[in-house]
Amino acid sequence: MSAKNQGRIVIQNNLINGTGLAPNPSPVPPPLPEVCSKLYVTNRGSNSVSVIDTATGQVIETFDLDNYPELIYVNNDLNQVVVSVRYGPQLLVIDSETDQIIRSVTLNLTSVDGVVYNSSNNSYYVASYFDNQILVVDATTYMVTGVIENITRPYELIIDPVTNDIYAPNVFSNSISVIRNTEVIQQIEIEGSIFRIAFNPETRLAYVTISGRGVGVINTSTNTFETIIDTAGGVEAIDVNPITNRIYATKPQQLIVIDGDTNTVERVIDYSGVSYQAIAINFIDHIAYVIDSRNNTVLTIDLASYEVLRTTEVGSGPIDLGLYYYSC
């Protein structure tokens, strides 16, 4: 017997000790709470934001705006949905629990584009494509606390929650800027012109759309460009299911499924009569929500059968969408 295992020996044998006390039953874990979701859609043509109950596919709220809504950012930390009003230029902050507009913030920019939240400093990072800069905005006071320059055409942003570093594709400039607090700490060179970006927090891999080529893979743990996944031409938008490690990219009439383990295209599904744009993945229900800009609708697609389950009409010119999860 090793030193660390020495001690009183107890023989658990009913023939010697008798039946003794019945063992305590294993505790039954409480049931997991049911999760519901809402989808927020920006409509550029009608200057509005549609809110969809994903359980019914019905539009339950419409926000009419004075200007051009662009991108949606869902902040689960603060239970907020942030809409970039591109030529406002404004940030529109919606309480995602009550669906009430709680703040409209005008910024001294030519355009307001992608937004991401950094919980380590309680700040929103706001990209301006036409000003070639990113503003740091305090999420409590909504005052500008920093300006990040030396960025080329930033549009969409992501954050790695492990490091709290921000990743900003330099659109049409073949690189991604890595931002820590208010400093650009690195440029990651990419083989091609990039635009949209998505992130898998489980693998710490970022995926970017590369014009005319496919999907680029960036490892944020090493800040290195790894490979390009050939999708037989460029894709419009991209999102990730971190549970299955599948990446979903859209072309105007196609949904492309990529295996994140092998970096290969697993399946291409053709859909006629549509023009796909943005995509959001519900990783709990394994559903894809895809904007069809031709028909001003959002399609609900089952990711097991790839059947279109539902079509929801929204405003004109839908461009982006974001998914908010909440307890039912």
C-alpha positions in Angstrom: 0.0 0.0 0.0 1.4 3.4 -1.0 1.9 6.0 1.7 -0.8 8.3 0.3 -3.3 5.5 0.4 -2.7 4.2 4.0 -5.6 4.3 6.4 -8.4 2.4 7.8 -9.5 -0.5 5.6 -13.3 -1.0 5.2 -14.5 -4.1 3.5 -17.8 -3.5 1.8 -19.2 -7.0 1.7 -22.8 -7.8 2.8 -21.8 -11.4 3.6 -19.4 -10.1 6.3 -21.0 -6.8 7.4 -24.6 -7.5 6.8 -26.8 -5.4 4.6 -26.1 -2.2 6.4 -27.7 1.0 5.3 -29.0 1.4 1.8 -26.8 3.7 -0.3 -28.2 7.1 -1.0 -29.7 7.3 -4.5 -27.8 9.5 -6.9 -29.3 13.0 -7.0 -31.4 13.7 -10.1 -30.1 16.7 -11.9 -32.7 19.5 -12.4 -34.0 19.7 -16.0 -32.3 22.2 -18.2 -34.2 25.3 -18.8 -35.9 25.6 -22.2 -34.2 28.1 -24.5 -36.2 30.3 -26.8 -34.8 32.8 -29.3 -35.6 36.0 -31.3 -34.2 37.1 -34.6 -33.4 40.7 -35.3 -33.2 41.8 -39.0 -32.0 45.1 -40.5 -33.9 46.2 -43.6 -32.0 48.9 -45.5 -34.7 49.5 -48.1 -37.4 50.3 -45.6 -35.2 51.8 -42.9 -36.4 49.4 -40.3 -35.6 46.5 -38.0 -37.8 43.4 -37.8 -38.0 41.2 -34.8 -39.1 37.6 -35.4 -40.3 35.0 -32.9 -38.3 32.0 -34.1 -40.9 29.6 -32.6 -43.7 30.9 -34.7 -41.9 32.6 -37.5 -44.0 35.7 -37.0 -42.7 39.3 -36.9 -43.6 40.5 -33.4 -42.0 44.0 -33.5 -40.9 46.5 -36.2 -38.7 49.5 -35.4 -39.0 52.2 -38.0 -35.8 54.3 -38.3 -34.9 57.6 -39.9 -31.9 56.2 -41.7 -30.0 53.3 -43.1 -29.7 50.3 -40.7 -26.7 48.1 -41.5 -25.4 45.5 -39.1 -26.8 43.8 -36.0 -24.8 42.9 -32.9 -26.3 40.8 -30.1 -24.8 41.4 -26.7 -25.7 38.6 -24.4 -23.7 40.0 -21.5 -25.9 43.1 -21.3 -29.1 41.7 -22.9 -28.8 44.3 -25.7 -29.1 44.3 -29.4 -27.0 47.0 -31.1 -28.0 48.2 -34.6 -25.5 50.2 -36.6 -27.3 53.0 -38.4 -24.8 53.5 -41.1 -25.4 57.0 -42.3 -27.1 58.2 -39.1 -24.3 57.8 -38.1 -25.7 56.2 -35.0 -25.7 53.2 -32.6 -29.2 52.1 -31.8 -29.4 50.1 -28.5 -32.4 47.8 -27.9 -33.2 46.1 -24.7 -33.5 42.5 -25.9 -35.8 41.5 -23.0 -38.4 44.2 -23.5 -37.7 45.2 -27.2 -37.6 48.8 -26.3 -35.1 51.3 -27.7 -33.0 52.4 -24.7 -30.4 54.6 -26.4 -29.6 56.3 -29.7 -26.0 57.4 -29.9 -24.8 59.8 -32.6 -21.1 59.4 -33.5 -18.8 61.8 -35.3 -18.2 59.4 -38.2 -19.0 59.2 -41.9 -20.4 55.7 -41.4 -21.2 53.3 -38.6 -20.7 49.6 -39.4 -19.7 46.5 -37.4 -19.9 46.5 -33.6 -18.5 44.2 -31.0 -18.5 44.2 -27.1 -15.5 43.8 -24.9 -16.5 42.8 -21.4 -13.0 43.4 -20.0 -13.4 47.1 -20.4 -17.2 47.4 -20.8 -16.8 49.0 -24.2 -18.3 48.7 -27.6 -15.8 48.8 -30.5 -17.4 50.5 -33.5 -16.0 50.2 -37.0 -16.3 52.9 -39.6 -15.7 51.7 -43.1 -15.4 55.1 -44.7 -13.3 56.7 -41.9 -10.7 53.9 -41.7 -11.0 53.8 -37.9 -12.6 52.1 -35.0 -14.0 54.0 -32.0 -14.1 52.6 -28.5 -17.3 53.6 -26.8 -18.1 53.1 -23.1 -21.1 50.8 -22.8 -22.5 52.7 -19.7 -21.9 56.4 -20.6 -21.7 55.9 -24.4 -18.8 58.4 -24.5 -16.0 57.8 -26.9 -12.9 56.7 -24.9 -10.5 55.8 -27.7 -9.8 55.9 -31.4 -8.0 53.2 -33.3 -6.5 54.2 -36.6 -4.2 52.6 -39.2 -7.2 50.4 -40.2 -8.3 50.0 -43.8 -12.0 49.8 -44.5 -13.1 48.0 -41.3 -16.6 46.6 -41.7 -17.3 43.6 -39.4 -15.6 42.8 -36.1 -15.2 39.8 -33.8 -13.6 39.2 -30.4 -11.7 36.3 -29.0 -13.1 35.9 -25.4 -10.0 34.2 -24.2 -7.7 37.2 -24.9 -10.3 39.9 -25.5 -8.5 40.8 -28.6 -10.5 42.3 -31.4 -10.1 41.1 -35.0 -10.9 43.6 -37.8 -10.7 42.5 -41.5 -9.1 45.3 -43.6 -11.5 45.0 -46.5 -9.8 44.7 -49.9 -6.4 45.0 -48.2 -5.5 41.3 -47.6 -5.0 41.5 -43.9 -6.7 41.4 -40.5 -5.8 43.9 -37.7 -5.5 42.5 -34.2 -6.4 45.1 -31.6 -5.7 44.9 -27.9 -7.4 47.6 -25.9 -6.7 50.6 -28.2 -3.6 49.4 -30.0 -3.1 47.5 -33.2 -0.7 44.8 -32.0 -0.4 42.7 -35.2 -1.4 42.5 -38.8 -2.3 39.0 -40.1 -1.6 38.7 -43.8 -4.3 36.9 -45.8 -4.0 35.4 -49.3 -6.8 37.4 -50.9 -9.3 40.2 -50.5 -11.5 39.7 -47.4 -14.9 41.0 -46.2 -17.1 39.1 -43.7 -15.8 37.3 -40.6 -17.2 34.7 -38.1 -15.7 33.0 -35.1 -15.8 29.6 -33.4 -15.1 30.1 -29.7 -14.7 26.4 -29.1 -11.8 26.0 -31.5 -10.6 29.6 -31.5 -10.7 29.7 -35.3 -11.9 32.7 -37.3 -13.3 32.3 -40.8 -13.3 35.1 -43.4 -14.9 35.4 -46.8 -12.2 35.8 -49.5 -13.4 37.4 -52.7 -13.5 35.0 -55.6 -11.8 32.2 -53.7 -13.6 30.8 -50.7 -13.1 30.8 -46.9 -9.9 31.7 -45.1 -9.1 30.1 -41.7 -7.2 32.1 -39.0 -6.0 30.6 -35.7 -6.5 33.3 -33.0 -4.5 31.4 -30.4 -1.4 31.9 -32.6 -2.6 34.8 -34.8 -1.7 32.9 -37.9 -3.4 32.4 -41.3 -3.8 28.7 -41.8 -5.5 27.9 -45.1 -8.1 28.7 -47.7 -11.1 26.4 -48.1 -12.0 26.2 -51.8 -15.7 26.9 -52.3 -15.6 27.2 -56.1 -15.7 31.0 -56.0 -16.4 33.6 -53.4 -19.2 33.5 -50.8 -21.5 36.2 -49.5 -21.7 35.6 -45.7 -20.6 33.1 -43.1 -21.5 31.7 -39.6 -20.4 28.8 -37.4 -22.1 26.1 -35.4 -19.6 25.6 -32.5 -21.4 22.4 -31.3 -21.0 20.5 -34.6 -17.9 22.4 -35.8 -19.6 23.2 -39.1 -19.2 26.4 -41.0 -22.0 27.6 -43.2 -21.5 30.0 -46.1 -23.9 31.5 -48.5 -23.8 32.2 -52.2 -26.8 33.8 -54.0 -28.6 30.5 -54.5 -26.5 28.1 -52.4 -25.8 27.1 -48.9 -22.3 25.6 -48.4 -21.5 23.3 -45.5 -17.9 23.1 -44.4 -16.4 20.5 -42.0 -14.3 22.4 -39.5 -12.3 19.3 -38.6 -11.1 18.7 -42.1 -11.5 22.2 -43.7 -13.3 20.7 -46.6 -16.7 21.4 -48.2 -19.0 18.7 -47.0 -22.1 19.6 -48.9 -23.6 22.2 -51.3 -27.3 22.7 -51.3 -28.9 24.5 -54.2 -32.0 26.7 -53.8 -33.7 28.3 -56.8 -35.4 31.7 -57.0 -33.5 33.2 -54.1 -30.6 35.6 -53.4 -29.0 34.6 -50.2 -27.2 37.2 -48.1 -26.5 37.0 -44.3 -26.8 33.9 -42.2 -27.3 33.2 -38.5 -27.0 29.7 -37.0 -29.1 28.5 -34.1 -26.7 26.0 -32.6 -29.3 24.8 -30.0 -32.0 23.8 -32.5 -29.6 23.3 -35.4 -31.4 25.7 -37.6 -30.1 28.2 -40.1 -31.8 31.6 -40.7 -30.8 33.1 -44.1 -31.8 36.4 -45.6 -33.2 36.2 -49.1 -32.8 39.7 -50.3 -34.5 39.1 -53.6 -37.8 38.3 -52.0 -37.4 40.4 -48.8 -37.7 37.3 -46.6 -35.9 35.3 -44.0 -35.8 31.5 -44.6 -35.7 29.0 -41.7 -33.7 25.9 -42.8 -33.4 22.6 -41.0 -29.7 21.7 -40.9 -30.5 18.0 -40.7 -32.6 17.8 -43.9 -31.7 21.2 -45.4 -35.4 21.7 -46.0 -36.9 25.2 -45.9 -39.2 25.0 -42.9 -40.6 28.5 -43.0 -40.4 31.8 -44.9 -41.0 35.0 -43.1 -41.6 38.4 -44.8 -39.6 41.3 -43.4 -39.0 44.8 -44.6 -37.4 45.7 -48.0 -33.7 45.2 -48.6 -32.9 43.0 -45.6 -29.1 42.9 -45.1 -28.1 41.4 -41.7 -29.5 39.4 -38.8 -28.7 38.5 -35.3 -30.0 35.8 -32.9 -30.8 36.4 -29.2 -31.3 33.5 -26.9 -33.3 33.7 -23.7 -35.0 31.4 -21.1 -38.6 30.6 -22.1 
